[in-house]
Amino acid sequence: MNYSLKELSERFSVTKMTVLNHARRLNLELEKVDNALVITDEQALKIGKSINNQKPVDEKLNLNIIFGTVSQAIEEDKGQDNSNNENLQNDIIKLLKQQLLDKENQILFLEKQMNVKDHQINKLNETLDNQQKLLHNQQSLALQGNEKIKVLEAELQEVKGSNLDKNSHDIAKNNNVTDFYKDLKKDSNMENSKGFLSRFFKK
């Protein structure tokens, strides 16, 4: 129920200005309808309590009589609001719990993915280590092969050199034998020549 400024001032037995002053003191926003201020039930009850606070005990207004039905309606509204608020809070709590559960499930899923990724990374690292070891072994074998090739080449050069020396010695030896036979033949020819001359002159 809404009240005009005049209706409320008559119920409280005060002036309209007193009602306005208490409304301003309470920072109540009064609506205007057709250029007339309108006061709601809840605003009226607050203004009545404010007025009572300034009155002596024997002059206090009986707000239960003035606003009996209003107070009951307000209390019912408050009860309904409280019930609605409680339902809303329960709904919010349920929603938050569901969101929390979803987040936990997401975290578990991400942890599983991270474990899988860690396992894959470990496997890749092992493969990389094995490949590096194989490459190192190949390089070591290649170096050893090159060293052996160099040793074999040196040995081959030594053998070639030795064969050349032997061939040279054999050639020299053959030359000596040939020279010996040549000298022998020459001496033989000279002897034959002497024998012929001596026989010739003896006659």
Stockholm file with secondary structure:
# STOCKHOLM 1.0

chainA/1-203         MNYSLKELSERFSVTKMTVLNHARRLNLELEKVDNALVITDEQALKIGKSINNQKPVDEKLNLNIIFGTVSQAIEEDKGQDNSNNENLQNDIIKLLKQQLLDKENQILFLEKQMNVKDHQINKLNETLDNQQKLLHNQQSLALQGNEKIKVLEAELQEVKGSNLDKNSHDIAKNNNVTDFYKDLKKDSNMENSKGFLSRFFKK
#=GR chainA/1-203 SS CEEEHHHHHHHHTSCHHHHHHHHHHTTCCCEEETTEEEEEHHHHHHHHHHHHHTSCGGGCCCHHHHTHHHHHHHHHHHHHHHHHHHHHHHHHHHHHHHHHHHHHHHHHHHHHHHHHHHHHHHHHHHHHHHHHHHHHHHHHHHHHHHHHHHHHHHHHHHHHHHHHHHHHHHHHHHHHHHHHHHHHHHHHHHHHHHHHHHHHHHC
#=GC SS_cons         CEEEHHHHHHHHTSCHHHHHHHHHHTTCCCEEETTEEEEEHHHHHHHHHHHHHTSCGGGCCCHHHHTHHHHHHHHHHHHHHHHHHHHHHHHHHHHHHHHHHHHHHHHHHHHHHHHHHHHHHHHHHHHHHHHHHHHHHHHHHHHHHHHHHHHHHHHHHHHHHHHHHHHHHHHHHHHHHHHHHHHHHHHHHHHHHHHHHHHHHHC
//
